Amino acid sequence: MMSAPQVRHVHVLGAGRMGQGIALAFAFAGLRVTLIDFKERDAAARAAFATAALGEIDRQLQALVDFGRIDAGQAADTLARIEVLDRRGAEAVLTSCEVVFEAVPEVMEAKQEAFAWLCARIGSAATIASTTSTFLVTDLQRAVTHPRRFINAHWLNPAHLMPLVEISRSEMTDDEVVARLKDLLRRAGKAPVECSPSAGYIVPRIQALVMNEAARMVEEGVASAQDIDTAVRTGFGLRFSVLGLLEFIDWGGCDILYYASRYLANAIGPRFEPAGIVTRNMEQGLDGIRNGNGFYDYADIEVPAYVKRRLGEFGRLLDHLGLAPRYNSAIDAKEGPRSDDAATLHGRALG
């Protein structure tokens, strides 16, 4: 059986901020994009919105030009690949649609209306990928015809810059749909990951806990907002951009997390109790790289080389951000980055 040809034209239903970001991501990668304004407007409002949407996309492109990432010609070529259409104008082009990303507001009624309209105009083999951050694939799937072609694809803002896209499928979703969507995303420079239908996906679930805990520390007077954010940018965030959370547990050893969690649970509250799998790993001696097994299996990994590679990645990140320790810095006349200068560090991290 011959594999299907690669997707060359992407459709995005919903032309708000997320829809614009997705359109820009694919156009930047060299694909044609039809961005569909799903909101009903009169003729003058439709034209004004299309101009404004393309203007906002162009503004993002000009920022990339200013940063030296692309030149003016590349920005113009990217913008030319995007066409903004209203509902009526999109009907003709949707008949040949291969994949459409739904990005209408996070209201169930709005999703249902969009899917009903879309399913009446696309072929049965066209993939529908909802960018929802709220609803499960198993809930939304009921609103589409041919549910085997339906999947959730949760992008992070800003969509044209953030590599991650969280894919969530149901038992009904066709394997080929998942494979083709992952291929399309990788071709656009994205890093797709797959998770089961579960509230919060991966990143929103983790970051909700972390952000609430940071807010509690301000509330409790533990530290200022500025110092907490500096700690995150120059400590917490840096480590986990190189080592994943579970990989980091394996590096330090499950016992460290287990005992630290029990201490914090006793001192602060039960929300810090160790996860069941952490307790089981502790009991079974699955301690990470120290004994060759933890959340990952290190039996076939040359651990010293792996550790050296990760440390090299971390060092290059610190160099890039201007945060690497400098030899003789204590006697050098130049000042290093001040830990209390949140604005300076924030600018370096984003620059």
C-alpha positions as CSV (number, residue, x, y, z in Angstrom):
1,M,0.0,0.0,0.0
2,M,1.4,3.4,-1.1
3,S,1.7,6.1,1.6
4,A,-0.4,9.2,1.1
5,P,1.5,12.3,-0.3
6,Q,2.6,14.9,2.2
7,V,0.3,17.7,3.0
8,R,1.1,20.9,1.2
9,H,-1.9,23.0,2.1
10,V,-3.2,23.5,5.6
11,H,-6.6,25.0,6.5
12,V,-7.2,26.8,9.8
13,L,-10.8,27.4,11.0
14,G,-10.9,30.4,13.3
15,A,-8.7,33.5,12.7
16,G,-8.1,34.7,16.2
17,R,-4.7,34.8,17.9
18,M,-4.2,31.1,18.0
19,G,-5.4,30.6,14.4
20,Q,-3.1,33.3,13.2
21,G,-0.2,31.8,15.0
22,I,-0.9,28.3,13.5
23,A,-1.2,29.8,10.1
24,L,2.1,31.6,10.5
25,A,3.8,28.4,11.7
26,F,2.9,26.5,8.6
27,A,3.5,29.3,6.2
28,F,6.9,29.9,7.7
29,A,7.7,26.3,7.0
30,G,6.8,26.7,3.4
31,L,3.2,25.5,3.2
32,R,0.1,27.2,1.8
33,V,-2.4,28.2,4.4
34,T,-6.1,29.1,4.2
35,L,-7.1,31.0,7.4
36,I,-10.9,31.0,7.7
37,D,-12.7,33.7,9.6
38,F,-15.7,31.8,11.0
39,K,-17.4,34.8,12.6
40,E,-20.4,36.2,10.6
41,R,-19.7,39.8,9.5
42,D,-20.9,42.3,6.9
43,A,-18.8,42.9,3.8
44,A,-17.0,45.9,5.2
45,A,-16.2,44.2,8.5
46,R,-15.0,41.0,6.7
47,A,-12.5,43.0,4.6
48,A,-11.4,45.0,7.7
49,F,-10.8,41.9,9.7
50,A,-8.9,40.1,6.9
51,T,-6.6,43.2,6.6
52,A,-6.1,43.3,10.4
53,A,-5.4,39.6,10.7
54,L,-2.7,39.7,7.9
55,G,-1.4,42.9,9.5
56,E,-0.9,41.1,12.8
57,I,0.8,38.2,11.2
58,D,3.1,40.6,9.3
59,R,3.9,42.3,12.6
60,Q,5.1,39.0,14.0
61,L,7.2,38.5,10.9
62,Q,8.7,41.9,11.1
63,A,9.8,41.1,14.7
64,L,11.7,38.1,13.3
65,V,13.3,40.4,10.8
66,D,14.3,42.8,13.5
67,F,15.8,39.9,15.5
68,G,17.8,38.9,12.4
69,R,16.1,35.5,12.1
70,I,14.8,36.1,8.6
71,D,15.2,38.8,6.0
72,A,12.5,41.1,4.5
73,G,12.1,38.9,1.4
74,Q,11.5,35.8,3.5
75,A,8.9,37.7,5.6
76,A,7.1,38.7,2.4
77,D,7.2,35.2,1.0
78,T,5.8,33.8,4.2
79,L,2.9,36.3,4.3
80,A,2.1,35.6,0.7
81,R,1.4,31.9,1.5
82,I,-1.5,32.9,3.8
83,E,-5.0,33.6,2.4
84,V,-7.7,34.9,4.7
85,L,-11.3,33.9,3.7
86,D,-14.7,34.2,5.2
87,R,-17.1,31.3,5.5
88,R,-18.6,31.7,2.0
89,G,-15.2,32.2,0.3
90,A,-13.8,29.1,2.1
91,E,-16.5,26.7,0.9
92,A,-15.0,26.0,-2.5
93,V,-11.4,25.4,-1.2
94,L,-12.5,23.1,1.6
95,T,-13.7,20.4,-0.8
96,S,-10.0,19.5,-1.4
97,C,-9.0,20.0,2.3
98,E,-6.6,17.4,3.7
99,V,-6.3,18.7,7.3
100,V,-8.0,21.5,9.1
101,F,-7.1,22.9,12.5
102,E,-10.1,24.2,14.4
103,A,-9.3,27.2,16.5
104,V,-12.7,28.8,17.4
105,P,-13.4,30.1,21.0
106,E,-13.4,27.7,23.9
107,V,-17.2,27.4,24.1
108,M,-18.8,24.1,23.4
109,E,-21.6,25.6,21.4
110,A,-19.1,27.4,19.2
111,K,-17.2,24.2,18.7
112,Q,-20.3,22.2,17.8
113,E,-21.4,24.9,15.3
114,A,-17.9,24.9,13.7
115,F,-17.8,21.1,13.4
116,A,-21.3,20.9,11.9
117,W,-20.4,23.6,9.3
118,L,-17.0,22.0,8.6
119,C,-18.2,18.4,8.3
120,A,-20.8,19.4,5.7
121,R,-18.0,20.8,3.5
122,I,-15.0,18.6,3.7
123,G,-14.4,15.0,2.6
124,S,-14.6,12.0,4.9
125,A,-10.8,11.5,4.8
126,A,-9.9,15.0,5.8
127,T,-8.3,15.2,9.3
128,I,-9.9,17.5,11.8
129,A,-7.6,18.7,14.6
130,S,-9.1,20.8,17.4
131,T,-6.6,23.1,19.2
132,T,-8.8,23.2,22.3
133,S,-7.1,23.5,25.7
134,T,-10.3,22.8,27.5
135,F,-12.3,19.9,26.0
136,L,-11.4,16.3,25.7
137,V,-11.1,14.6,22.4
138,T,-13.7,12.0,23.5
139,D,-16.2,14.8,24.2
140,L,-15.6,16.8,20.9
141,Q,-15.5,13.6,18.8
142,R,-19.3,13.2,19.2
143,A,-19.8,16.5,17.3
144,V,-18.1,15.3,14.1
145,T,-19.0,12.9,11.3
146,H,-16.4,10.1,10.8
147,P,-14.9,10.4,14.3
148,R,-12.0,8.2,13.3
149,R,-10.4,11.3,11.6
150,F,-10.7,13.5,14.7
151,I,-7.9,14.4,17.1
152,N,-6.9,17.2,19.5
153,A,-3.8,19.1,18.8
154,H,-3.0,21.6,21.6
155,W,-0.5,24.3,20.7
156,L,1.2,26.6,23.1
157,N,1.3,30.4,22.6
158,P,3.0,31.9,20.7
159,A,2.2,29.1,18.3
160,H,4.7,30.2,15.6
161,L,7.6,30.0,18.1
162,M,6.8,27.3,20.7
163,P,7.9,23.9,19.4
164,L,5.6,21.8,21.5
165,V,2.2,20.5,20.2
166,E,0.3,18.1,22.6
167,I,-1.7,15.5,20.6
168,S,-4.6,13.7,22.3
169,R,-6.4,10.9,20.5
170,S,-9.2,8.6,21.5
171,E,-9.6,4.8,20.9
172,M,-11.6,5.7,17.8
173,T,-8.9,7.9,16.2
174,D,-7.3,6.2,13.3
175,D,-3.6,5.4,13.6
176,E,-2.9,6.8,10.2
177,V,-4.4,10.1,11.2
178,V,-2.1,10.3,14.2
179,A,1.0,9.4,12.1
180,R,0.2,11.9,9.3
181,L,-0.5,14.7,11.8
182,K,2.8,14.1,13.6
183,D,4.6,14.1,10.3
184,L,3.0,17.4,9.3
185,L,3.9,19.0,12.6
186,R,7.5,17.8,12.5
187,R,7.9,19.2,9.0
188,A,6.8,22.5,10.4
189,G,9.6,22.3,13.0
190,K,7.3,21.3,15.9
191,A,7.8,18.6,18.6
192,P,4.5,16.6,18.9
193,V,3.9,14.5,22.0
194,E,1.0,12.2,22.7
195,C,-1.2,12.0,25.8
196,S,-4.4,10.3,26.7
197,P,-7.7,12.1,27.0
198,S,-7.1,13.7,30.3
199,A,-7.9,17.2,31.7
200,G,-5.0,19.6,31.3
201,Y,-2.9,17.6,28.9
202,I,0.7,17.7,30.0
203,V,2.0,21.2,30.2
204,P,-1.2,23.0,31.4
205,R,-1.5,20.5,34.2
206,I,2.0,20.9,35.3
207,Q,2.2,24.6,35.0
208,A,-1.1,25.2,36.8
209,L,0.4,23.5,39.9
210,V,3.7,25.4,39.6
211,M,2.0,28.8,39.0
212,N,-0.4,28.4,41.9
213,E,2.4,27.4,44.2
214,A,4.4,30.5,43.2
215,A,1.3,32.7,43.9
216,R,0.9,31.0,47.3
217,M,4.5,31.9,48.2
218,V,3.8,35.6,47.4
219,E,0.6,35.3,49.5
220,E,2.4,33.7,52.4
221,G,5.3,36.2,52.3
222,V,7.9,33.6,51.5
223,A,9.5,35.8,48.8
224,S,8.7,38.7,46.5
225,A,7.2,38.1,43.1
226,Q,10.5,39.5,41.6
227,D,12.7,37.1,43.5
228,I,10.4,34.1,42.8
229,D,10.5,34.9,39.1
230,T,14.3,35.4,39.1
231,A,14.6,32.0,40.9
232,V,12.5,30.4,38.2
233,R,14.4,32.0,35.3
234,T,17.9,31.3,36.7
235,G,17.2,28.0,38.4
236,F,14.1,26.0,37.9
237,G,13.4,26.9,34.3
238,L,17.0,26.5,33.1
239,R,17.4,23.0,34.5
240,F,14.1,21.7,33.0
241,S,14.8,23.1,29.5
242,V,17.6,20.5,29.3
243,L,16.5,17.7,31.6
244,G,12.8,16.7,31.7
245,L,11.1,16.5,35.1
246,L,11.2,12.7,35.2
247,E,14.7,12.6,33.8
248,F,15.7,15.0,36.6
249,I,14.3,12.6,39.2
250,D,16.5,9.8,37.7
251,W,19.5,12.1,37.9
252,G,19.1,13.0,41.5
253,G,17.7,9.7,42.6
254,C,14.2,8.8,43.6
255,D,15.1,8.9,47.2
256,I,15.8,12.6,47.2
257,L,12.4,13.4,45.8
258,Y,10.7,10.9,48.2
259,Y,12.2,12.3,51.4
260,A,11.9,15.9,50.2
261,S,8.2,15.4,49.5
262,R,7.5,13.8,52.8
263,Y,9.3,16.7,54.6
264,L,7.3,19.3,52.6
265,A,4.0,17.5,53.1
266,N,4.6,17.6,56.9
267,A,5.8,21.2,56.9
268,I,3.4,22.7,54.4
269,G,0.5,20.4,53.5
270,P,-0.6,17.1,51.9
271,R,-0.4,18.4,48.4
272,F,3.4,17.7,48.6
273,E,2.9,14.0,49.4
274,P,5.0,11.8,47.0
275,A,3.2,10.3,44.1
276,G,2.3,6.6,44.3
277,I,4.8,5.7,41.6
278,V,7.6,7.6,43.4
279,T,6.9,5.6,46.6
280,R,6.8,2.3,44.6
281,N,10.1,3.2,42.8
282,M,11.6,3.9,46.2
283,E,10.5,0.6,47.6
284,Q,11.7,-1.3,44.6
285,G,15.1,0.4,44.4
286,L,14.5,2.0,41.1
287,D,16.7,4.9,41.8
288,G,17.6,6.2,38.3
289,I,21.1,6.5,36.8
290,R,22.8,5.3,40.0
291,N,21.5,1.8,39.6
292,G,20.5,1.8,35.9
293,N,16.7,2.0,36.2
294,G,14.1,4.5,37.2
295,F,11.6,6.3,35.0
296,Y,14.0,5.4,32.2
297,D,15.9,2.2,31.6
298,Y,19.7,2.9,31.4
299,A,20.8,-0.6,30.7
300,D,21.9,0.1,27.2
301,I,23.0,3.7,27.7
302,E,26.6,4.7,28.3
303,V,25.8,6.8,31.4
304,P,29.0,8.9,31.5
305,A,28.7,9.9,27.9
306,Y,25.0,10.7,28.4
307,V,25.7,12.8,31.4
308,K,28.5,14.7,29.6
309,R,26.2,15.4,26.7
310,R,23.5,16.8,28.9
311,L,26.0,19.0,30.8
312,G,27.3,20.3,27.5
313,E,23.8,21.2,26.4
314,F,23.3,23.0,29.7
315,G,26.6,24.9,29.4
316,R,25.7,26.1,25.9
317,L,22.3,27.3,27.1
318,L,23.9,29.3,29.9
319,D,26.4,30.8,27.4
320,H,23.5,31.7,25.0
321,L,21.6,33.5,27.8
322,G,24.7,35.2,29.2
323,L,24.3,33.4,32.5
324,A,27.4,31.1,32.5
325,P,29.8,31.6,35.4
326,R,32.9,33.5,34.3
327,Y,36.4,32.5,35.3
328,N,37.9,35.1,37.7
329,S,34.6,36.9,37.9
330,A,35.1,37.9,41.5
331,I,38.2,39.9,40.6
332,D,37.1,41.0,37.2
333,A,36.0,44.6,36.8
334,K,33.0,43.7,34.8
335,E,29.8,43.0,36.7
336,G,27.9,39.8,36.1
337,P,24.1,39.7,35.8
338,R,22.5,40.9,39.1
339,S,20.1,38.3,40.5
340,D,17.7,41.0,41.6
341,D,17.5,42.6,38.1
342,A,14.5,40.7,36.8
343,A,13.9,43.0,33.8
344,T,17.5,42.5,32.6
345,L,17.4,38.7,33.0
346,H,14.0,38.6,31.4
347,G,15.3,40.5,28.4
348,R,18.3,38.2,28.0
349,A,16.2,35.1,28.2
350,L,13.8,36.3,25.5
351,G,16.5,37.9,23.2
